[in-house]
């Protein structure tokens, strides 16, 4: 076990090819980082596949905790769980949607920029870019917990931040002249719309599968007995409500 933990920590903090080094490079020098990897300097960087999978695993785990904490706070504040079952459902299928989007992202990028990038480079780009966005969202988890009452608004802003990061990285990799800049903007907009289509598709299938049960569960949650607003405020903001969002 000691050896396993040591290898994990070494891979995370290694100055030459650790996750921290990769993340800082993608933050401060995205164009140079992608170009270096594409040109063959791969031994200096963390594996894009592992980066993608691990970042998604951590993000989904923390996102579940945010939803659990939101339910806890809303029970104390308004007497019932806010009906955000759609958000939970999308969260539960986030990895599936990401895996469906990955080949589409890579193939469409290659189709638009085949003279500039090959298919393997497009795949690597989306693995790195998606992993980087995931790590940004992971680091912002404390902010989401602190502003849990305004989670819906904050999540909208984080969605815009995600699109902006993807746009900046795609411009860094694919944009070298004005026509490519236009195609890059089209690529990001199209993929954003397509991602929303996948989300709506899964939601439609979920609702169509058993609409009566979904409506019944939502109605039952509204009958949870709650404390007064002052008791809830004191519970949440002074004692934490006795809730540990990190409990497994």
C-alpha positions as CSV (number, residue, x, y, z in Angstrom):
1,X,0.0,0.0,0.0
2,X,2.8,2.4,0.9
3,X,4.5,1.7,-2.5
4,X,1.2,2.3,-4.3
5,X,0.5,5.6,-2.6
6,X,4.1,6.7,-3.3
7,X,3.8,5.9,-7.0
8,X,0.4,7.8,-7.1
9,X,1.9,10.8,-5.4
10,X,5.0,10.7,-7.5
11,X,2.9,10.7,-10.7
12,X,0.8,13.6,-9.4
13,X,3.7,15.9,-8.3
14,X,6.6,14.8,-10.6
15,X,8.3,18.0,-11.8
16,X,8.8,16.7,-15.3
17,X,5.5,14.9,-16.1
18,X,3.2,15.2,-13.1
19,X,-0.4,16.4,-13.2
20,X,0.4,19.7,-11.5
21,X,3.1,20.4,-14.2
22,X,0.6,19.5,-16.9
23,X,-2.2,21.6,-15.4
24,X,0.1,24.7,-15.0
25,X,1.3,24.3,-18.6
26,X,-2.3,24.1,-19.9
27,X,-3.2,27.2,-17.9
28,X,-0.2,29.4,-18.7
29,X,1.1,28.0,-22.0
30,X,-1.6,26.0,-23.7
31,X,-0.3,26.5,-27.3
32,X,3.2,25.5,-26.4
33,X,2.0,22.6,-24.4
34,X,0.0,21.1,-27.2
35,X,2.7,21.8,-29.8
36,X,5.3,20.1,-27.6
37,X,3.2,17.0,-27.2
38,X,2.3,16.9,-30.9
39,X,5.9,17.3,-31.9
40,X,7.0,14.2,-29.9
41,X,7.9,15.4,-26.4
42,X,5.4,13.1,-24.9
43,X,7.6,11.7,-22.1
44,X,7.5,15.1,-20.4
45,X,3.7,15.1,-20.0
46,X,1.2,13.2,-18.0
47,X,-0.9,10.7,-20.0
48,X,-3.9,12.4,-21.7
49,X,-6.1,9.3,-21.3
50,X,-5.4,9.0,-17.6
51,X,-5.8,12.7,-17.1
52,X,-9.2,12.6,-18.8
53,X,-10.5,9.6,-16.8
54,X,-9.1,10.6,-13.4
55,X,-10.3,14.2,-13.7
56,X,-13.8,13.1,-14.7
57,X,-13.9,10.6,-11.8
58,X,-13.0,13.2,-9.2
59,X,-15.3,15.8,-10.7
60,X,-18.3,13.5,-10.7
61,X,-17.6,12.4,-7.2
62,X,-17.4,16.0,-5.9
63,X,-20.4,17.1,-8.0
64,X,-22.5,14.4,-6.3
65,X,-21.5,15.9,-2.9
66,X,-22.5,19.4,-4.1
67,X,-26.0,18.1,-5.0
68,X,-26.3,16.3,-1.7
69,X,-25.4,19.4,0.2
70,X,-27.8,21.4,-1.8
71,X,-30.6,19.0,-0.8
72,X,-29.6,19.3,2.9
73,X,-29.5,23.1,2.8
74,X,-32.9,23.4,1.0
75,X,-34.6,21.1,3.5
76,X,-33.4,23.4,6.3
77,X,-34.3,26.6,4.4
78,X,-37.6,25.9,2.6
79,X,-38.9,22.7,4.0
80,X,-38.3,20.4,1.1
81,X,-35.6,19.3,-1.4
82,X,-35.5,21.6,-4.4
83,X,-36.6,19.5,-7.4
84,X,-33.3,19.5,-9.2
85,X,-33.7,15.8,-10.3
86,X,-32.9,16.8,-13.9
87,X,-29.6,18.2,-12.8
88,X,-28.8,15.1,-10.8
89,X,-29.7,12.9,-13.8
90,X,-27.5,14.9,-16.1
91,X,-24.7,14.7,-13.5
92,X,-25.1,10.9,-13.3
93,X,-24.8,10.6,-17.1
94,X,-22.0,13.2,-17.5
95,X,-19.3,10.6,-18.2
96,X,-21.5,8.8,-20.7
97,X,-22.2,12.1,-22.5
98,X,-18.5,13.0,-22.5
99,X,-17.6,9.6,-24.0
100,X,-20.2,10.0,-26.7
101,X,-19.0,13.5,-27.4
102,X,-15.2,12.6,-27.6
103,X,-15.2,10.8,-31.0
104,X,-17.6,13.5,-32.4
105,X,-15.3,16.3,-31.2
106,X,-12.2,14.6,-32.6
107,X,-13.7,13.7,-35.9
108,X,-15.3,17.1,-36.5
109,X,-12.1,18.8,-35.5
110,X,-10.1,16.7,-37.9
111,X,-12.7,17.2,-40.7
112,X,-12.4,21.0,-40.3
113,X,-8.6,21.2,-39.8
114,X,-7.2,18.0,-41.5
115,X,-4.6,20.1,-43.3
116,X,-3.3,21.4,-39.9
117,X,-3.9,18.5,-37.5
118,X,-4.2,14.7,-37.9
119,X,-6.9,12.6,-36.1
120,X,-4.6,11.4,-33.3
121,X,-3.7,15.0,-32.5
122,X,-7.4,16.0,-32.4
123,X,-8.1,13.1,-30.0
124,X,-5.2,14.1,-27.7
125,X,-6.3,17.7,-27.8
126,X,-9.9,16.9,-26.6
127,X,-8.6,14.6,-23.9
128,X,-6.3,17.3,-22.5
129,X,-8.8,20.1,-22.9
130,X,-11.7,18.2,-21.3
131,X,-9.4,17.1,-18.4
132,X,-8.3,20.7,-17.9
133,X,-11.8,22.0,-17.8
134,X,-12.7,19.2,-15.3
135,X,-9.8,20.3,-13.0
136,X,-11.0,23.9,-13.1
137,X,-14.4,22.8,-11.9
138,X,-12.9,20.6,-9.3
139,X,-10.9,23.5,-7.9
140,X,-14.1,25.6,-7.8
141,X,-16.0,23.1,-5.7
142,X,-15.5,25.0,-2.4
143,X,-17.0,28.1,-4.1
144,X,-20.0,26.1,-5.2
145,X,-20.5,24.8,-1.6
146,X,-20.1,28.3,-0.2
147,X,-22.7,29.7,-2.6
148,X,-25.0,26.7,-2.6
149,X,-28.1,28.9,-2.2
150,X,-27.3,30.5,-5.6
151,X,-26.1,27.2,-7.2
152,X,-28.3,27.5,-10.2
153,X,-26.9,31.0,-11.1
154,X,-23.4,29.9,-10.3
155,X,-23.7,26.8,-12.5
156,X,-24.8,29.0,-15.4
157,X,-21.7,31.1,-15.0
158,X,-19.5,28.0,-14.8
159,X,-21.1,26.7,-18.0
160,X,-20.0,29.9,-19.7
161,X,-16.6,29.7,-18.2
162,X,-16.3,26.1,-19.6
163,X,-17.2,27.3,-23.1
164,X,-14.7,30.2,-22.9
165,X,-11.9,27.9,-21.8
166,X,-12.6,25.4,-24.6
167,X,-12.8,28.3,-27.1
168,X,-9.4,29.7,-26.0
169,X,-7.8,26.3,-26.3
170,X,-9.2,25.5,-29.6
171,X,-8.1,28.8,-31.0
172,X,-4.6,28.1,-29.6
173,X,-4.4,24.8,-31.4
174,X,-6.4,25.3,-34.6
175,X,-6.4,29.0,-35.2
176,X,-3.5,30.3,-37.3
177,X,-5.4,32.5,-39.8
178,X,-8.7,34.2,-40.1
179,X,-10.6,31.4,-41.8
180,X,-9.5,28.9,-39.2
181,X,-10.6,31.3,-36.5
182,X,-14.1,31.4,-38.0
183,X,-14.1,27.6,-38.3
184,X,-12.9,27.3,-34.7
185,X,-15.8,29.4,-33.4
186,X,-18.2,27.4,-35.5
187,X,-16.7,24.2,-34.0
188,X,-17.2,25.3,-30.4
189,X,-20.7,26.6,-31.0
190,X,-21.8,23.4,-32.8
191,X,-20.3,21.1,-30.2
192,X,-22.0,23.1,-27.4
193,X,-25.4,22.7,-29.1
194,X,-24.7,19.0,-29.8
195,X,-23.8,18.4,-26.2
196,X,-27.1,20.0,-25.1
197,X,-28.9,17.8,-27.6
198,X,-27.4,14.7,-25.9
199,X,-28.4,16.1,-22.5
200,X,-32.0,16.7,-23.7
201,X,-32.1,13.2,-25.3
202,X,-31.2,11.4,-22.1
203,X,-33.6,13.6,-20.1
204,X,-36.4,12.8,-22.6
205,X,-35.7,9.0,-22.3
206,X,-35.6,9.3,-18.5
207,X,-39.0,11.2,-18.3
208,X,-40.7,9.0,-20.9
209,X,-39.5,5.8,-19.1
210,X,-41.6,6.4,-16.0
211,X,-43.2,9.8,-15.7
212,X,-45.6,8.8,-12.9
213,X,-42.9,7.6,-10.6
214,X,-40.8,10.7,-11.2
215,X,-43.8,13.0,-10.4
216,X,-44.7,11.0,-7.3
217,X,-41.1,11.2,-6.0
218,X,-41.0,14.9,-6.5
219,X,-44.4,15.4,-4.7
220,X,-43.3,13.2,-1.7
221,X,-40.2,15.4,-1.2
222,X,-42.4,18.5,-0.7
223,X,-43.9,17.0,2.4
224,X,-40.7,16.9,4.4
225,X,-41.2,18.7,7.8
226,X,-38.8,21.6,8.1
227,X,-37.6,23.9,10.9
228,X,-38.4,27.6,10.9
229,X,-36.3,29.9,8.7
230,X,-34.3,31.2,11.7
231,X,-33.6,27.7,12.9
232,X,-32.5,26.7,9.4
233,X,-30.3,29.7,9.0
234,X,-28.6,29.1,12.4
235,X,-28.2,25.4,11.5
236,X,-26.6,26.0,8.1
237,X,-24.5,29.1,8.6
238,X,-23.3,28.6,12.2
239,X,-23.1,24.9,12.8
240,X,-23.0,23.5,9.3
241,X,-26.3,21.6,9.9
242,X,-24.5,18.6,11.2
243,X,-23.9,17.6,7.6
244,X,-20.6,16.3,6.3
245,X,-20.6,16.6,2.5
246,X,-17.4,14.5,2.3
247,X,-19.0,11.5,4.0
248,X,-19.0,8.4,1.8
